[in-house]
Every structure is written in C-alpha cells, then in structure tokens.
Amino acid sequence: MFLDRIVATKKQEVDALKGALSISKAEKAISDSAPCRGFHQALVNRNRPVGLIAEVKKASPSKGLIRTDFDPVSLAQAYEAAATDCISVLTDTEYFQGSNDYLKAIREKVKVPLLRKDFTIDERQIYEARLIGADAVLLIAAILSKSQLASFYDLARDLGMDALVEVHDRRELETVLDMGKASLIGVNNRDLKTFETNLNVTEQLIRLMPQGVAAISESAIAEPEDVEFVRKAGAQAVLVGETFMRQSDVQSAVQQLMGPLTKEGSLG
Ligand SMILES: O=C(O)c1ccccc1NCC(=O)[C@H](O)[C@H](O)COP(=O)(O)O
C-alpha cells in the first residue's frame, strides 16, 4: 500500500534527522525566533465566505508531475495576491517533489500563514517544521496512534504552531474527537490508501463533528460547485492543490474557484 511506503521512507528520514537535529538546540533557536502567524485565526478571519488553504504542489503519487514550470515562491506570491487565507507547502521530496527549502524561501517572501504539509511520525519533524518557518503542521490520523496524535498536537501548540488534524473515515474522526484537543480538523476527500476521491466524505464526517470544530475539506476540489457543496455540508475552508497547479495564471484560478472577497481591500 502506498501510504505504508511513504511512512517507511519517513522512518528513514527521521533516523537521519535524529543525528542532524538536536532538540535542545532547536528549542533555543525557536525561543529566539519570530512568533508564528496564526494559521487557524487566518481561517476564522477568512477573506471569503469559504476560507482557502492553497497548496504549492509540484507532483503527487496519484498524478505524477503536475506542474513543470514550478517556482514555489512565485506561486505563493500569486496565492497571496489572490487573498488566499493560508498556504500549504508540500515538503516531502520522494513522493511529491517538495522541499523544506521551498517552505523556507516562501516564508522569506510571503506573509500568509504556512502549513508544512508532510507525513509527521516523529516529534523531531515538528521542531523541524517550526525551524523552517511553518505556522502549522499536519497530523494524519491514519498514520498515528491516539497517544501520538495527542503528544504531537501538544508539542506543536507548545512551539507556537497550530495543528491541522486530518481524517478520512468515521473511525479516525472518533479517535481524534476522543483525544479532545483538535479544533481544526481536515477531512481528506482522498483515500490515501487507494487514491480514490469523493466529496461525500466531507458531508458524512462533518455531520459527526461537534460545534466549535473548524472543518476543512481537503482534496479533489475543482469547480465552484464543489466549494458550494462542501460549504453547505459545513466546511469552513477548503484545501486545494492540483486545480490551481494546472492553471498557468494561478491568481485568477483562485478567483475563479473561490469567488469574490467578502472584505473590501483584502486583495493585494
Ligand atoms: O495527492 C496525492 O496523490 C496524495 C497521495 C497520497 C497521500 C497524500 C496525497 N496528497 C496530499 C493531499 O492531501 C493533497 O495534496 C491536498 O489535499 C490537495 O489535494 P488536491 O487539491 O486534490 O491536489
């Protein structure tokens, strides 16, 4: 199964990180660094009726190479110019052709809060995310135990970041809700084991979420009708990658998919 392969590769990367990243040095560097930008708060204060996390995504296991003229900083600047609330940056190299360097370079040029989109399986990756400039990390319920979810969540918060906790089915959602911490839950419409996508997953899972949880619908959102469908299902924001990456003009692609701004003067 592909997800198992990804996790096996991450285990090797984490072994290398154990030699390369000292937690005490990381803590010192983080205490000297600028505070994070509020990722969750940007979605609360969103610029449109449905918030947007726009993804910088060069390639994927399901689609292969998605964008050939891939300049991560220009893409992120186009997202910012289109009043995107948050940006997701894929940092996995092996399967998504992403890079920590992309996130670092985007952090230098763009003020929008950044999600480090990767497969977190070890606490060192959370320190690393904060050091490279992330404002939030992704915690995928399909690859973590309840105790890992809780401790990684607490660590992210202790380091000043938000955590987007991702689920795909009822069992994963129940685990996350049992944990009793997550206030930002992503429903991935893509089954990461089969790559099948279905927006009904958002509808089925959001209705099981208590009030006070902000739900993000992730993956396979391609048309304004899809955004409307997940809004009606209760999603407060969407996470979109491929649809934007396949358009030459990313800024206008955001406007076409997401519609006009709610707040005057948000653009630019
Ligand atoms: O995108 C994939 O093929 C994929 C395969 C295995 C694990 C994760 C995968 N994608 C990560 C994501 O969650 C998406 O990049 C993100 O939700 C955006 O999806 P899309 O708008 O469909 O590009």
The ligand as an SDF file (V2000), in Angstrom:
LIG
                    3D

 23 23  0  0  0  0  0  0  0  0999 V2000
   -2.2310   13.8550   -3.7160 O   0  0  0  0  0  0  0  0  0  0  0  0
   -1.9670   12.6420   -3.6230 C   0  0  0  0  0  0  0  0  0  0  0  0
   -1.8680   11.8970   -4.6130 O   0  0  0  0  0  0  0  0  0  0  0  0
   -1.6720   12.0190   -2.2930 C   0  0  0  0  0  0  0  0  0  0  0  0
   -1.3420   10.6680   -2.2360 C   0  0  0  0  0  0  0  0  0  0  0  0
   -1.0290   10.0770   -1.0220 C   0  0  0  0  0  0  0  0  0  0  0  0
   -1.0310   10.8180    0.1390 C   0  0  0  0  0  0  0  0  0  0  0  0
   -1.3710   12.1800    0.0910 C   0  0  0  0  0  0  0  0  0  0  0  0
   -1.6880   12.7690   -1.1000 C   0  0  0  0  0  0  0  0  0  0  0  0
   -1.9930   14.1090   -1.1930 N   0  0  0  0  0  0  0  0  0  0  0  0
   -1.9070   15.0070   -0.1010 C   0  0  0  0  0  0  0  0  0  0  0  0
   -3.0870   15.8760   -0.0230 C   0  0  0  0  0  0  0  0  0  0  0  0
   -3.7920   15.7560    0.9500 O   0  0  0  0  0  0  0  0  0  0  0  0
   -3.3750   16.8400   -1.1290 C   0  0  0  0  0  0  0  0  0  0  0  0
   -2.1720   17.3100   -1.6480 O   0  0  0  0  0  0  0  0  0  0  0  0
   -4.2260   18.0450   -0.7620 C   0  0  0  0  0  0  0  0  0  0  0  0
   -5.3440   17.7170   -0.0170 O   0  0  0  0  0  0  0  0  0  0  0  0
   -4.6560   18.7720   -2.0510 C   0  0  0  0  0  0  0  0  0  0  0  0
   -5.3560   17.8790   -2.8820 O   0  0  0  0  0  0  0  0  0  0  0  0
   -5.7050   18.2610   -4.3980 P   0  0  0  0  0  0  0  0  0  0  0  0
   -6.4430   19.5730   -4.3790 O   0  0  0  0  0  0  0  0  0  0  0  0
   -6.5670   17.1490   -4.8840 O   0  0  0  0  0  0  0  0  0  0  0  0
   -4.4070   18.3870   -5.1130 O   0  0  0  0  0  0  0  0  0  0  0  0
  1  2  2  0
  2  3  1  0
  2  4  1  0
  4  5  1  0
  4  9  2  0
  5  6  2  0
  6  7  1  0
  7  8  2  0
  8  9  1  0
  9 10  1  0
 10 11  1  0
 11 12  1  0
 12 13  2  0
 12 14  1  0
 14 15  1  0
 14 16  1  0
 16 17  1  0
 16 18  1  0
 18 19  1  0
 19 20  1  0
 20 21  2  0
 20 22  1  0
 20 23  1  0
M  END
$$$$
